[in-house]
Amino acid sequence: MDPTRYTSDDEIVEFAKSVGIHPGIVAGRLQHEGIIAQNRCSKLKEKYVIEIKHTA
């Protein structure tokens, strides 16, 4: 993979499908490596809210 080539959302999604991983993982890795800006493709990453309930 030439990571500098996969910069559009659609290209990242297609690449992720071709290797069988979630597009958010590819986007996050490209961001982490500094290949794309931190704010690029963030919509491809899933966000979770963890709620902790205390029971007595």
PDB file of N, CA, C and O in Angstrom:
ATOM      1  N   MET A   1       0.840  -1.188   0.000  1.00  0.00           N
ATOM      2  CA  MET A   1       0.000   0.000   0.000  1.00  0.00           C
ATOM      3  C   MET A   1       0.878   1.242   0.000  1.00  0.00           C
ATOM      4  O   MET A   1       1.813   1.356   0.792  1.00  0.00           O
ATOM      5  N   ASP A   2       0.571   2.153  -0.880  1.00  0.00           N
ATOM      6  CA  ASP A   2       1.216   3.459  -0.861  1.00  0.00           C
ATOM      7  C   ASP A   2       0.311   4.379  -0.064  1.00  0.00           C
ATOM      8  O   ASP A   2      -0.662   4.902  -0.608  1.00  0.00           O
ATOM      9  N   PRO A   3       0.609   4.592   1.224  1.00  0.00           N
ATOM     10  CA  PRO A   3      -0.319   5.323   2.091  1.00  0.00           C
ATOM     11  C   PRO A   3      -0.589   6.747   1.654  1.00  0.00           C
ATOM     12  O   PRO A   3      -1.651   7.285   1.966  1.00  0.00           O
ATOM     13  N   THR A   4       0.329   7.374   0.945  1.00  0.00           N
ATOM     14  CA  THR A   4       0.083   8.744   0.530  1.00  0.00           C
ATOM     15  C   THR A   4      -1.012   8.797  -0.533  1.00  0.00           C
ATOM     16  O   THR A   4      -1.606   9.852  -0.757  1.00  0.00           O
ATOM     17  N   ARG A   5      -1.277   7.688  -1.175  1.00  0.00           N
ATOM     18  CA  ARG A   5      -2.304   7.645  -2.209  1.00  0.00           C
ATOM     19  C   ARG A   5      -3.705   7.572  -1.599  1.00  0.00           C
ATOM     20  O   ARG A   5      -4.647   8.078  -2.208  1.00  0.00           O
ATOM     21  N   TYR A   6      -3.880   6.972  -0.433  1.00  0.00           N
ATOM     22  CA  TYR A   6      -5.189   6.762   0.161  1.00  0.00           C
ATOM     23  C   TYR A   6      -5.554   7.923   1.076  1.00  0.00           C
ATOM     24  O   TYR A   6      -5.540   7.797   2.300  1.00  0.00           O
ATOM     25  N   THR A   7      -5.878   9.044   0.467  1.00  0.00           N
ATOM     26  CA  THR A   7      -6.165  10.219   1.284  1.00  0.00           C
ATOM     27  C   THR A   7      -7.625  10.622   1.263  1.00  0.00           C
ATOM     28  O   THR A   7      -8.063  11.341   2.162  1.00  0.00           O
ATOM     29  N   SER A   8      -8.398  10.192   0.277  1.00  0.00           N
ATOM     30  CA  SER A   8      -9.817  10.543   0.298  1.00  0.00           C
ATOM     31  C   SER A   8     -10.578   9.504   1.120  1.00  0.00           C
ATOM     32  O   SER A   8     -10.141   8.363   1.266  1.00  0.00           O
ATOM     33  N   ASP A   9     -11.713   9.921   1.646  1.00  0.00           N
ATOM     34  CA  ASP A   9     -12.538   8.995   2.435  1.00  0.00           C
ATOM     35  C   ASP A   9     -12.887   7.755   1.621  1.00  0.00           C
ATOM     36  O   ASP A   9     -12.786   6.633   2.117  1.00  0.00           O
ATOM     37  N   ASP A  10     -13.294   7.956   0.384  1.00  0.00           N
ATOM     38  CA  ASP A  10     -13.693   6.819  -0.454  1.00  0.00           C
ATOM     39  C   ASP A  10     -12.536   5.855  -0.699  1.00  0.00           C
ATOM     40  O   ASP A  10     -12.724   4.639  -0.672  1.00  0.00           O
ATOM     41  N   GLU A  11     -11.352   6.389  -0.936  1.00  0.00           N
ATOM     42  CA  GLU A  11     -10.194   5.520  -1.157  1.00  0.00           C
ATOM     43  C   GLU A  11      -9.829   4.755   0.102  1.00  0.00           C
ATOM     44  O   GLU A  11      -9.450   3.586   0.035  1.00  0.00           O
ATOM     45  N   ILE A  12      -9.941   5.406   1.242  1.00  0.00           N
ATOM     46  CA  ILE A  12      -9.643   4.728   2.504  1.00  0.00           C
ATOM     47  C   ILE A  12     -10.649   3.607   2.739  1.00  0.00           C
ATOM     48  O   ILE A  12     -10.271   2.508   3.146  1.00  0.00           O
ATOM     49  N   VAL A  13     -11.924   3.877   2.487  1.00  0.00           N
ATOM     50  CA  VAL A  13     -12.968   2.858   2.665  1.00  0.00           C
ATOM     51  C   VAL A  13     -12.712   1.675   1.729  1.00  0.00           C
ATOM     52  O   VAL A  13     -12.799   0.521   2.150  1.00  0.00           O
ATOM     53  N   GLU A  14     -12.400   1.953   0.478  1.00  0.00           N
ATOM     54  CA  GLU A  14     -12.143   0.869  -0.478  1.00  0.00           C
ATOM     55  C   GLU A  14     -10.918   0.053  -0.088  1.00  0.00           C
ATOM     56  O   GLU A  14     -10.935  -1.175  -0.178  1.00  0.00           O
ATOM     57  N   PHE A  15      -9.859   0.724   0.343  1.00  0.00           N
ATOM     58  CA  PHE A  15      -8.669  -0.009   0.770  1.00  0.00           C
ATOM     59  C   PHE A  15      -8.984  -0.877   1.981  1.00  0.00           C
ATOM     60  O   PHE A  15      -8.585  -2.040   2.041  1.00  0.00           O
ATOM     61  N   ALA A  16      -9.702  -0.307   2.943  1.00  0.00           N
ATOM     62  CA  ALA A  16     -10.049  -1.060   4.147  1.00  0.00           C
ATOM     63  C   ALA A  16     -10.850  -2.310   3.801  1.00  0.00           C
ATOM     64  O   ALA A  16     -10.613  -3.384   4.354  1.00  0.00           O
ATOM     65  N   LYS A  17     -11.796  -2.160   2.885  1.00  0.00           N
ATOM     66  CA  LYS A  17     -12.577  -3.331   2.437  1.00  0.00           C
ATOM     67  C   LYS A  17     -11.669  -4.377   1.808  1.00  0.00           C
ATOM     68  O   LYS A  17     -11.833  -5.574   2.041  1.00  0.00           O
ATOM     69  N   SER A  18     -10.711  -3.919   1.010  1.00  0.00           N
ATOM     70  CA  SER A  18      -9.850  -4.871   0.292  1.00  0.00           C
ATOM     71  C   SER A  18      -8.961  -5.673   1.231  1.00  0.00           C
ATOM     72  O   SER A  18      -8.558  -6.787   0.897  1.00  0.00           O
ATOM     73  N   VAL A  19      -8.647  -5.121   2.407  1.00  0.00           N
ATOM     74  CA  VAL A  19      -7.805  -5.850   3.359  1.00  0.00           C
ATOM     75  C   VAL A  19      -8.600  -6.388   4.541  1.00  0.00           C
ATOM     76  O   VAL A  19      -8.041  -7.047   5.417  1.00  0.00           O
ATOM     77  N   GLY A  20      -9.911  -6.108   4.570  1.00  0.00           N
ATOM     78  CA  GLY A  20     -10.780  -6.697   5.578  1.00  0.00           C
ATOM     79  C   GLY A  20     -10.692  -6.082   6.963  1.00  0.00           C
ATOM     80  O   GLY A  20     -10.849  -6.782   7.963  1.00  0.00           O
ATOM     81  N   ILE A  21     -10.440  -4.763   7.035  1.00  0.00           N
ATOM     82  CA  ILE A  21     -10.435  -4.095   8.335  1.00  0.00           C
ATOM     83  C   ILE A  21     -11.332  -2.859   8.291  1.00  0.00           C
ATOM     84  O   ILE A  21     -11.695  -2.381   7.216  1.00  0.00           O
ATOM     85  N   HIS A  22     -11.678  -2.359   9.448  1.00  0.00           N
ATOM     86  CA  HIS A  22     -12.568  -1.194   9.539  1.00  0.00           C
ATOM     87  C   HIS A  22     -11.852   0.050   9.011  1.00  0.00           C
ATOM     88  O   HIS A  22     -10.673   0.252   9.303  1.00  0.00           O
ATOM     89  N   PRO A  23     -12.558   0.890   8.230  1.00  0.00           N
ATOM     90  CA  PRO A  23     -11.947   2.109   7.688  1.00  0.00           C
ATOM     91  C   PRO A  23     -11.404   3.043   8.765  1.00  0.00           C
ATOM     92  O   PRO A  23     -10.438   3.769   8.527  1.00  0.00           O
ATOM     93  N   GLY A  24     -12.013   3.028   9.937  1.00  0.00           N
ATOM     94  CA  GLY A  24     -11.529   3.868  11.028  1.00  0.00           C
ATOM     95  C   GLY A  24     -10.137   3.492  11.482  1.00  0.00           C
ATOM     96  O   GLY A  24      -9.367   4.346  11.921  1.00  0.00           O
ATOM     97  N   ILE A  25      -9.811   2.212  11.377  1.00  0.00           N
ATOM     98  CA  ILE A  25      -8.469   1.760  11.747  1.00  0.00           C
ATOM     99  C   ILE A  25      -7.450   2.301  10.750  1.00  0.00           C
ATOM    100  O   ILE A  25      -6.377   2.766  11.135  1.00  0.00           O
ATOM    101  N   VAL A  26      -7.793   2.235   9.469  1.00  0.00           N
ATOM    102  CA  VAL A  26      -6.897   2.761   8.432  1.00  0.00           C
ATOM    103  C   VAL A  26      -6.733   4.265   8.613  1.00  0.00           C
ATOM    104  O   VAL A  26      -5.610   4.769   8.593  1.00  0.00           O
ATOM    105  N   ALA A  27      -7.838   4.988   8.790  1.00  0.00           N
ATOM    106  CA  ALA A  27      -7.778   6.440   8.963  1.00  0.00           C
ATOM    107  C   ALA A  27      -6.956   6.799  10.195  1.00  0.00           C
ATOM    108  O   ALA A  27      -6.117   7.699  10.142  1.00  0.00           O
ATOM    109  N   GLY A  28      -7.189   6.109  11.291  1.00  0.00           N
ATOM    110  CA  GLY A  28      -6.451   6.380  12.518  1.00  0.00           C
ATOM    111  C   GLY A  28      -4.966   6.131  12.353  1.00  0.00           C
ATOM    112  O   GLY A  28      -4.139   6.890  12.859  1.00  0.00           O
ATOM    113  N   ARG A  29      -4.633   5.074  11.648  1.00  0.00           N
ATOM    114  CA  ARG A  29      -3.214   4.766  11.430  1.00  0.00           C
ATOM    115  C   ARG A  29      -2.555   5.838  10.565  1.00  0.00           C
ATOM    116  O   ARG A  29      -1.438   6.269  10.851  1.00  0.00           O
ATOM    117  N   LEU A  30      -3.248   6.268   9.504  1.00  0.00           N
ATOM    118  CA  LEU A  30      -2.702   7.313   8.648  1.00  0.00           C
ATOM    119  C   LEU A  30      -2.523   8.617   9.430  1.00  0.00           C
ATOM    120  O   LEU A  30      -1.548   9.341   9.230  1.00  0.00           O
ATOM    121  N   GLN A  31      -3.470   8.907  10.315  1.00  0.00           N
ATOM    122  CA  GLN A  31      -3.351  10.094  11.165  1.00  0.00           C
ATOM    123  C   GLN A  31      -2.167   9.941  12.114  1.00  0.00           C
ATOM    124  O   GLN A  31      -1.365  10.862  12.268  1.00  0.00           O
ATOM    125  N   HIS A  32      -2.062   8.793  12.741  1.00  0.00           N
ATOM    126  CA  HIS A  32      -0.988   8.536  13.707  1.00  0.00           C
ATOM    127  C   HIS A  32       0.389   8.656  13.054  1.00  0.00           C
ATOM    128  O   HIS A  32       1.327   9.177  13.657  1.00  0.00           O
ATOM    129  N   GLU A  33       0.500   8.175  11.831  1.00  0.00           N
ATOM    130  CA  GLU A  33       1.779   8.213  11.115  1.00  0.00           C
ATOM    131  C   GLU A  33       2.080   9.593  10.530  1.00  0.00           C
ATOM    132  O   GLU A  33       3.166   9.808   9.992  1.00  0.00           O
ATOM    133  N   GLY A  34       1.130  10.533  10.628  1.00  0.00           N
ATOM    134  CA  GLY A  34       1.350  11.874  10.103  1.00  0.00           C
ATOM    135  C   GLY A  34       1.180  11.977   8.604  1.00  0.00           C
ATOM    136  O   GLY A  34       1.599  12.959   7.992  1.00  0.00           O
ATOM    137  N   ILE A  35       0.561  10.960   8.003  1.00  0.00           N
ATOM    138  CA  ILE A  35       0.364  10.951   6.552  1.00  0.00           C
ATOM    139  C   ILE A  35      -0.818  11.834   6.171  1.00  0.00           C
ATOM    140  O   ILE A  35      -0.803  12.495   5.132  1.00  0.00           O
ATOM    141  N   ILE A  36      -1.835  11.839   7.016  1.00  0.00           N
ATOM    142  CA  ILE A  36      -2.953  12.759   6.838  1.00  0.00           C
ATOM    143  C   ILE A  36      -3.125  13.542   8.137  1.00  0.00           C
ATOM    144  O   ILE A  36      -2.684  13.104   9.199  1.00  0.00           O
ATOM    145  N   ALA A  37      -3.763  14.691   8.041  1.00  0.00           N
ATOM    146  CA  ALA A  37      -3.963  15.541   9.218  1.00  0.00           C
ATOM    147  C   ALA A  37      -4.865  14.842  10.230  1.00  0.00           C
ATOM    148  O   ALA A  37      -5.686  14.000   9.868  1.00  0.00           O
ATOM    149  N   GLN A  38      -4.702  15.200  11.498  1.00  0.00           N
ATOM    150  CA  GLN A  38      -5.486  14.594  12.577  1.00  0.00           C
ATOM    151  C   GLN A  38      -6.990  14.793  12.401  1.00  0.00           C
ATOM    152  O   GLN A  38      -7.775  13.960  12.854  1.00  0.00           O
ATOM    153  N   ASN A  39      -7.397  15.861  11.762  1.00  0.00           N
ATOM    154  CA  ASN A  39      -8.826  16.124  11.603  1.00  0.00           C
ATOM    155  C   ASN A  39      -9.400  15.550  10.306  1.00  0.00           C
ATOM    156  O   ASN A  39     -10.600  15.673  10.059  1.00  0.00           O
ATOM    157  N   ARG A  40      -8.567  14.930   9.480  1.00  0.00           N
ATOM    158  CA  ARG A  40      -9.043  14.328   8.235  1.00  0.00           C
ATOM    159  C   ARG A  40      -9.616  12.944   8.487  1.00  0.00           C
ATOM    160  O   ARG A  40      -9.051  12.162   9.252  1.00  0.00           O
ATOM    161  N   CYS A  41     -10.720  12.644   7.853  1.00  0.00           N
ATOM    162  CA  CYS A  41     -11.336  11.315   7.850  1.00  0.00           C
ATOM    163  C   CYS A  41     -11.791  10.857   9.228  1.00  0.00           C
ATOM    164  O   CYS A  41     -12.023   9.665   9.425  1.00  0.00           O
ATOM    165  N   SER A  42     -11.923  11.754  10.173  1.00  0.00           N
ATOM    166  CA  SER A  42     -12.341  11.360  11.519  1.00  0.00           C
ATOM    167  C   SER A  42     -13.745  10.783  11.536  1.00  0.00           C
ATOM    168  O   SER A  42     -14.085  10.012  12.434  1.00  0.00           O
ATOM    169  N   LYS A  43     -14.570  11.145  10.552  1.00  0.00           N
ATOM    170  CA  LYS A  43     -15.925  10.599  10.523  1.00  0.00           C
ATOM    171  C   LYS A  43     -15.926   9.096  10.239  1.00  0.00           C
ATOM    172  O   LYS A  43     -16.933   8.424  10.462  1.00  0.00           O
ATOM    173  N   LEU A  44     -14.818   8.574   9.756  1.00  0.00           N
ATOM    174  CA  LEU A  44     -14.724   7.136   9.504  1.00  0.00           C
ATOM    175  C   LEU A  44     -14.509   6.339  10.785  1.00  0.00           C
ATOM    176  O   LEU A  44     -14.743   5.131  10.824  1.00  0.00           O
ATOM    177  N   LYS A  45     -14.064   7.024  11.829  1.00  0.00           N
ATOM    178  CA  LYS A  45     -13.803   6.349  13.098  1.00  0.00           C
ATOM    179  C   LYS A  45     -15.078   6.323  13.935  1.00  0.00           C
ATOM    180  O   LYS A  45     -15.808   7.311  14.006  1.00  0.00           O
ATOM    181  N   GLU A  46     -15.333   5.189  14.562  1.00  0.00           N
ATOM    182  CA  GLU A  46     -16.504   5.068  15.431  1.00  0.00           C
ATOM    183  C   GLU A  46     -16.179   5.633  16.795  1.00  0.00           C
ATOM    184  O   GLU A  46     -15.065   5.494  17.299  1.00  0.00           O
ATOM    185  N   LYS A  47     -17.163   6.267  17.375  1.00  0.00           N
ATOM    186  CA  LYS A  47     -16.991   6.841  18.701  1.00  0.00           C
ATOM    187  C   LYS A  47     -17.875   6.104  19.686  1.00  0.00           C
ATOM    188  O   LYS A  47     -19.014   5.758  19.374  1.00  0.00           O
ATOM    189  N   TYR A  48     -17.354   5.869  20.862  1.00  0.00           N
ATOM    190  CA  TYR A  48     -18.079   5.149  21.898  1.00  0.00           C
ATOM    191  C   TYR A  48     -18.147   5.987  23.154  1.00  0.00           C
ATOM    192  O   TYR A  48     -17.215   6.722  23.480  1.00  0.00           O
ATOM    193  N   VAL A  49     -19.249   5.870  23.847  1.00  0.00           N
ATOM    194  CA  VAL A  49     -19.385   6.490  25.161  1.00  0.00           C
ATOM    195  C   VAL A  49     -19.540   5.354  26.157  1.00  0.00           C
ATOM    196  O   VAL A  49     -20.430   4.514  26.024  1.00  0.00           O
ATOM    197  N   ILE A  50     -18.680   5.336  27.138  1.00  0.00           N
ATOM    198  CA  ILE A  50     -18.728   4.287  28.156  1.00  0.00           C
ATOM    199  C   ILE A  50     -19.309   4.890  29.426  1.00  0.00           C
ATOM    200  O   ILE A  50     -18.803   5.874  29.966  1.00  0.00           O
ATOM    201  N   GLU A  51     -20.363   4.278  29.873  1.00  0.00           N
ATOM    202  CA  GLU A  51     -21.036   4.766  31.078  1.00  0.00           C
ATOM    203  C   GLU A  51     -20.864   3.723  32.176  1.00  0.00           C
ATOM    204  O   GLU A  51     -21.204   2.553  32.001  1.00  0.00           O
ATOM    205  N   ILE A  52     -20.340   4.163  33.291  1.00  0.00           N
ATOM    206  CA  ILE A  52     -20.104   3.257  34.400  1.00  0.00           C
ATOM    207  C   ILE A  52     -21.163   3.532  35.464  1.00  0.00           C
ATOM    208  O   ILE A  52     -21.301   4.649  35.962  1.00  0.00           O
ATOM    209  N   LYS A  53     -21.897   2.487  35.791  1.00  0.00           N
ATOM    210  CA  LYS A  53     -22.928   2.603  36.821  1.00  0.00           C
ATOM    211  C   LYS A  53     -22.447   1.861  38.052  1.00  0.00           C
ATOM    212  O   LYS A  53     -22.025   0.706  37.981  1.00  0.00           O
ATOM    213  N   HIS A  54     -22.517   2.536  39.160  1.00  0.00           N
ATOM    214  CA  HIS A  54     -22.119   1.920  40.426  1.00  0.00           C
ATOM    215  C   HIS A  54     -23.349   1.266  41.052  1.00  0.00           C
ATOM    216  O   HIS A  54     -24.411   1.878  41.163  1.00  0.00           O
ATOM    217  N   THR A  55     -23.181   0.032  41.449  1.00  0.00           N
ATOM    218  CA  THR A  55     -24.260  -0.669  42.138  1.00  0.00           C
ATOM    219  C   THR A  55     -23.802  -1.016  43.537  1.00  0.00           C
ATOM    220  O   THR A  55     -22.638  -1.342  43.768  1.00  0.00           O
ATOM    221  N   ALA A  56     -24.721  -0.943  44.448  1.00  0.00           N
ATOM    222  CA  ALA A  56     -24.355  -1.240  45.837  1.00  0.00           C
ATOM    223  C   ALA A  56     -25.028  -2.513  46.298  1.00  0.00           C
ATOM    224  O   ALA A  56     -24.843  -2.929  47.442  1.00  0.00           O
TER     225      ALA A  56
END
